[in-house]
Every structure is written in C-alpha cells, then in structure tokens.
Amino acid sequence: MNRINSQALAGKIALVVGASRGIGAAIAAAFAEAGAEAGAAVVLAARDQAALALRVAEIEAAGGKALALPVDVRDEAAVVGLLDQVRNRYGRLDAAVNNFAGGGRPPAPLADWDSAEFDSALAVDLRGVFLALKYELRLMQLNPDGGAIVNMSSTAGEQGVSGLAGYVASKFGVGGLTRVAALDYAAAGIRVNAIAPGPILTDHLAAAGPRAQQMAAAAVPLGRVGRVEDVAEAAVWLCTEQSSFVTGAVLVVDGGRLAGVPAFAVNPVRKG
Ligand SMILES: NC(=O)c1ccc[n+]([C@@H]2O[C@H](COP(=O)([O-])OP(=O)(O)OC[C@H]3O[C@@H](n4cnc5c(N)ncnc54)[C@H](O)[C@@H]3O)[C@@H](O)[C@H]2O)c1
C-alpha cells in the first residue's frame, strides 16, 4: 500500500464493517498499513468477535492501530451503538467501508425463494447498508473536512446472476443507495462510492476447489481471479484525497469480465 501517501491518512479514523475475514479483513489491514506512520486508526466491526480480535492482533503486530467492535447490521440499535462507540472513542469518523454480506440462501430459481429468505437477504445486504450509511453519515457530517464512504457491491449489482434473486436485488440497491447518498452529501464534502468486485479468492472460492477456481478464472479476460488486495487497494484509494473528484461512482474491479464478451472467430492479442 505504499502507493498511498500516508500523510493523506494523518490522524484519520476509518471504520470497516464486515472486517472479520476475506475482503473486509484485507481492507482493514490496508488502511492500517497505509496510515500506520501517520497515526491513523482503523475500527473493525462484524458479528464475530473472536475473529475480529485475531485481525486486530495481526494489525497491531504489523505496527498499526486497530480496535474491534461488535455489530449485527440487521439490528438498528446495534448500528447506532457502533457509531456511538466510534464517536466516544475518537470523536470523529473520516472513512467507512460497508463490506458485509451474508443473508439469503443457496442459489435457486426465483419462484423457489421463500419470501422470508428474500427478506433475510435484503436485511443484511441492502437494509444493513442503508442503516450503516445513515449513522456513518450523521457522524461524518460533524467533520469540517467531510469524509468518504465505500459500499461493497458486486458485479452481481451490475448484471443479473441466475439463482441469486436476493443477492442481486440487494447489490443493485446498493448501487442506488450509493448514488443517492453521494448526491445528498456532496455539499457536505462527503464522497460516497461503491466497488463492484468480480470473483475474488476468499474462503468461499477456496472451499469450492481448484476446478471452480479455474472456471472462474477462465471467465475473466485478465485470466485470473482477483486477490483480496486488489479490492483493498481500490477501497483505500476511494477513501483518500487522491480520489477527491470521484463520488457516486461504482468502480468495477473484475479483471474485465463486465467489459463484454469475446467476439467469435477473433484471436485474442497475446503478450509480446
Ligand atoms: N468474495 C467475492 O468473490 C466477492 C465478489 C463480489 C462481491 N463481494 C462482496 O464483497 C464483500 C465481502 O465479501 P467476502 O467474500 O469477503 O465475504 P465474507 O462472507 O468472507 O465476509 C463477510 C463479512 O461480513 C460480516 N457479516 C455478515 N453478516 C453480518 C451482519 N449481519 N452484521 C455484521 N457483519 C456481518 C462477516 O462477519 C464478515 O466479516 C461482500 O459485500 C460481498 O458481497 C465478494
């Protein structure tokens, strides 16, 4: 992360919600690393306190400052409590990344989804983002110099994916909330963007095995699945002054998958 000017993060407080593993853990580590010399601190929130404590220990061992706080984003009082604790501890919030996901059910055709399963997907993946945004914005508004928020969408928030009614509906909604919040808070100096990752090598894809990873990589024009660091670097960039003219954007980090499909009978251009 040494491409980020660490002074840009001097004294800044960042919050990553959904930071106990995978992409969120990498984002928290990237913030802590980028801001370590400048005295920045990162708050890691999720439901799993034991996993969060491990992530905090890793960050501190690497010289960063971090704090773990519990939250279940389905519970409005818990989200209020989280932001209250950030305010009481640090008095400010400069950057927030809403990275969580987790509702729903295994893939199934739309008519096989129970309405309760659909509600449960939206409760985390869409309503959770609304609640997190609402209370992050209220705290960030107190800053004379504004702040930046990143919502984690997906390529499934830009195109349909069969079987994933709850997830796709939520992620399309995340794109909408991102644009509305960007407009509502632009004059307050708060930028709100989203990232839409393609397939990223996290526990889910690792557990699916090498064949699934090869198939995922084969569908990516750049020929590989993403690393959690690919998304983490984009998230930190969107939260620094280096992206100061970017708001209301959905940054696709997918190795070119959403760019389109290969033409028939045209050989791809190779290296060298
Ligand atoms: N991994 C991928 O390939 C991929 C691709 C596109 C988009 N994404 C998006 O990136 C984000 C992170 O993905 P990941 O694969 O690292 O996920 P993950 O399942 O490994 O981690 C999700 C995080 O959210 C937290 N979480 C879940 N439910 C919560 C709740 N109710 N309250 C608070 N925290 C909760 C978990 O504890 C965990 O920290 C998600 O928004 C996901 O939709 C991931």
The ligand as an SDF file (V2000), in Angstrom:
LIG
                    3D

 44 48  0  0  0  0  0  0  0  0999 V2000
  -15.6340  -12.8210   -2.4940 N   0  0  0  0  0  0  0  0  0  0  0  0
  -16.0530  -12.4660   -3.7060 C   0  0  0  0  0  0  0  0  0  0  0  0
  -15.7250  -13.1020   -4.7130 O   0  0  0  0  0  0  0  0  0  0  0  0
  -16.9310  -11.2570   -3.8630 C   0  0  0  0  0  0  0  0  0  0  0  0
  -17.2950  -10.8640   -5.1700 C   0  0  0  0  0  0  0  0  0  0  0  0
  -18.1070   -9.7510   -5.3180 C   0  0  0  0  0  0  0  0  0  0  0  0
  -18.5340   -9.0350   -4.2130 C   0  0  0  0  0  0  0  0  0  0  0  0
  -18.1710   -9.4410   -2.9630 N   0  0  0  0  0  0  0  0  0  0  0  0
  -18.6510   -8.6350   -1.8420 C   0  0  0  0  0  0  0  0  0  0  0  0
  -17.5410   -8.2830   -1.0180 O   0  0  0  0  0  0  0  0  0  0  0  0
  -17.9480   -8.2440    0.3490 C   0  0  0  0  0  0  0  0  0  0  0  0
  -17.0820   -9.1620    1.1750 C   0  0  0  0  0  0  0  0  0  0  0  0
  -17.0890  -10.4430    0.6110 O   0  0  0  0  0  0  0  0  0  0  0  0
  -16.3090  -11.6570    1.2800 P   0  0  0  0  0  0  0  0  0  0  0  0
  -16.3240  -12.7630    0.2860 O   0  0  0  0  0  0  0  0  0  0  0  0
  -15.0190  -11.1900    1.8460 O   0  0  0  0  0  0  0  0  0  0  0  0
  -17.3680  -12.0200    2.4420 O   0  0  0  0  0  0  0  0  0  0  0  0
  -17.2520  -12.9220    3.7420 P   0  0  0  0  0  0  0  0  0  0  0  0
  -18.5140  -13.7050    3.8140 O   0  0  0  0  0  0  0  0  0  0  0  0
  -15.9630  -13.6770    3.7860 O   0  0  0  0  0  0  0  0  0  0  0  0
  -17.2310  -11.8040    4.8880 O   0  0  0  0  0  0  0  0  0  0  0  0
  -18.3460  -11.0160    5.1090 C   0  0  0  0  0  0  0  0  0  0  0  0
  -18.1610  -10.1760    6.3430 C   0  0  0  0  0  0  0  0  0  0  0  0
  -19.4450   -9.6210    6.7010 O   0  0  0  0  0  0  0  0  0  0  0  0
  -19.7130   -9.9140    8.0530 C   0  0  0  0  0  0  0  0  0  0  0  0
  -21.1600  -10.0260    8.2610 N   0  0  0  0  0  0  0  0  0  0  0  0
  -22.0250  -10.9170    7.7240 C   0  0  0  0  0  0  0  0  0  0  0  0
  -23.2720  -10.6960    8.2010 N   0  0  0  0  0  0  0  0  0  0  0  0
  -23.1810   -9.6380    9.0450 C   0  0  0  0  0  0  0  0  0  0  0  0
  -24.1160   -8.9400    9.8540 C   0  0  0  0  0  0  0  0  0  0  0  0
  -25.4180   -9.2880    9.9020 N   0  0  0  0  0  0  0  0  0  0  0  0
  -23.6670   -7.8880   10.5960 N   0  0  0  0  0  0  0  0  0  0  0  0
  -22.3700   -7.5330   10.5790 C   0  0  0  0  0  0  0  0  0  0  0  0
  -21.4310   -8.1540    9.8270 N   0  0  0  0  0  0  0  0  0  0  0  0
  -21.8380   -9.1950    9.0810 C   0  0  0  0  0  0  0  0  0  0  0  0
  -18.9800  -11.2230    8.3200 C   0  0  0  0  0  0  0  0  0  0  0  0
  -18.7770  -11.4080    9.7140 O   0  0  0  0  0  0  0  0  0  0  0  0
  -17.6790  -10.9640    7.5630 C   0  0  0  0  0  0  0  0  0  0  0  0
  -16.8150  -10.1500    8.3260 O   0  0  0  0  0  0  0  0  0  0  0  0
  -19.4390   -8.6140    0.3560 C   0  0  0  0  0  0  0  0  0  0  0  0
  -20.2210   -7.4340    0.3260 O   0  0  0  0  0  0  0  0  0  0  0  0
  -19.6150   -9.3900   -0.9290 C   0  0  0  0  0  0  0  0  0  0  0  0
  -20.9330   -9.3280   -1.4110 O   0  0  0  0  0  0  0  0  0  0  0  0
  -17.3930  -10.5330   -2.7590 C   0  0  0  0  0  0  0  0  0  0  0  0
  1  2  1  0
  2  3  2  0
  2  4  1  0
  4  5  1  0
  4 44  2  0
  5  6  2  0
  6  7  1  0
  7  8  2  0
  8  9  1  0
  8 44  1  0
  9 10  1  0
  9 42  1  0
 10 11  1  0
 11 12  1  0
 11 40  1  0
 12 13  1  0
 13 14  1  0
 14 15  2  0
 14 16  1  0
 14 17  1  0
 17 18  1  0
 18 19  2  0
 18 20  1  0
 18 21  1  0
 21 22  1  0
 22 23  1  0
 23 24  1  0
 23 38  1  0
 24 25  1  0
 25 26  1  0
 25 36  1  0
 26 27  1  0
 26 35  1  0
 27 28  2  0
 28 29  1  0
 29 30  1  0
 29 35  2  0
 30 31  1  0
 30 32  2  0
 32 33  1  0
 33 34  2  0
 34 35  1  0
 36 37  1  0
 36 38  1  0
 38 39  1  0
 40 41  1  0
 40 42  1  0
 42 43  1  0
M  CHG  2   8   1  16  -1
M  END
$$$$
